Amino acid sequence: MGQSFSDYRLFLREFRRNYHTTGAILPSGRRLSTALARYVGGDPRGQRVLEVGPGTGAVTRHIAPKLGPNDRLDLVELNPSFAESLRVALANDPVLRTVADRTRVLEMAVEQLPDDTRYDVIVSGLPLNNFSVDAVGSILDTFRVLLAPNGTLSFFGYIAIRRVKALVSGRDQRERLRGIGRTLGDFLDGNEIRRDWIWLNVPPAWVHHVRLS
Ligand SMILES: C[S@@+](CC[C@H](N)C(=O)[O-])C[C@H]1O[C@@H](n2cnc3c(N)ncnc32)[C@H](O)[C@@H]1O
């Protein structure tokens, strides 16, 4: 289920070219990917699953084996190079090929997705700490619209990274990071059903699982 050498190379290139939206130097590791995919599958009626920011498909490769025959997967990816690499992987990768007939690559920002589909599971790999407070607010609003009643949203954050970054940042950045912390805190309050702690990730991360009330 691993990433190929060319996936790592592409990720690193996009990190350099598009640091703001790529947000990480490496694709997510196995433990983080497994935690993000926790609520995928297991419903015989079929789930509509949305992965936001799949990049080179590190998490997608953990989502795919959990999909049943009635499940559907949408991958929404802003970066055209990643979207193209996902299309190639869906045609050729032994894990992703098995779900290619139930999977769509939607090359756009998640905020631009039409709101005519409600998803039972949303898995987000977005680097929220890189965005403005307004952008984070607008992404969370998008998740609210797209999530079906009783649906589950899973997304990650690096443990204590906002505090560490705030220590070495100027005033504007500190304000931005605090604003993101408040926005996420309000969103999670009363809605977080579980949190997974991934200490062996680099850097250590947690995965928030949310059901909106
Ligand atoms: C931290 S990377 C995660 C990649 C992958 N999920 C993983 O875990 O290795 C963030 C991904 O989100 C994508 N992205 C950033 N902003 C986005 C947006 N507004 N809508 C959709 N994708 C976005 C980036 O292009 C990148 O692929």
PDBQT file of the ligand as one rigid body, heavy atoms in Angstrom, charges set to zero:
ROOT
HETATM    1  C1  LIG A 301      -0.797  17.793   3.257  1.00  0.00    +0.000 C 
HETATM    2  S1  LIG A 301      -1.180  17.370   1.575  1.00  0.00    +0.000 S 
HETATM    3  C2  LIG A 301      -1.946  15.796   1.919  1.00  0.00    +0.000 C 
HETATM    4  C3  LIG A 301      -1.815  14.824   0.778  1.00  0.00    +0.000 C 
HETATM    5  C4  LIG A 301      -2.296  13.409   1.096  1.00  0.00    +0.000 C 
HETATM    6  N1  LIG A 301      -3.646  13.379   1.618  1.00  0.00    +0.000 N 
HETATM    7  C5  LIG A 301      -1.387  12.744   2.081  1.00  0.00    +0.000 C 
HETATM    8  O1  LIG A 301      -1.814  12.553   3.213  1.00  0.00    +0.000 OA
HETATM    9  O2  LIG A 301      -0.224  12.421   1.735  1.00  0.00    +0.000 OA
HETATM   10  C6  LIG A 301      -2.517  18.456   1.206  1.00  0.00    +0.000 C 
HETATM   11  C7  LIG A 301      -3.240  18.214  -0.114  1.00  0.00    +0.000 C 
HETATM   12  O3  LIG A 301      -4.392  19.057  -0.178  1.00  0.00    +0.000 OA
HETATM   13  C8  LIG A 301      -4.487  19.642  -1.481  1.00  0.00    +0.000 C 
HETATM   14  N2  LIG A 301      -5.284  20.874  -1.330  1.00  0.00    +0.000 N 
HETATM   15  C9  LIG A 301      -4.915  22.027  -0.706  1.00  0.00    +0.000 A 
HETATM   16  N3  LIG A 301      -5.930  22.891  -0.680  1.00  0.00    +0.000 NA
HETATM   17  C10 LIG A 301      -6.994  22.265  -1.265  1.00  0.00    +0.000 A 
HETATM   18  C11 LIG A 301      -8.348  22.651  -1.519  1.00  0.00    +0.000 A 
HETATM   19  N4  LIG A 301      -8.823  23.842  -1.154  1.00  0.00    +0.000 N 
HETATM   20  N5  LIG A 301      -9.174  21.764  -2.143  1.00  0.00    +0.000 NA
HETATM   21  C12 LIG A 301      -8.698  20.533  -2.517  1.00  0.00    +0.000 A 
HETATM   22  N6  LIG A 301      -7.425  20.134  -2.312  1.00  0.00    +0.000 NA
HETATM   23  C13 LIG A 301      -6.584  20.983  -1.692  1.00  0.00    +0.000 A 
HETATM   24  C14 LIG A 301      -3.033  19.831  -1.881  1.00  0.00    +0.000 C 
HETATM   25  O4  LIG A 301      -2.891  20.036  -3.260  1.00  0.00    +0.000 OA
HETATM   26  C15 LIG A 301      -2.427  18.538  -1.361  1.00  0.00    +0.000 C 
HETATM   27  O5  LIG A 301      -2.606  17.515  -2.275  1.00  0.00    +0.000 OA
ENDROOT
TORSDOF 0
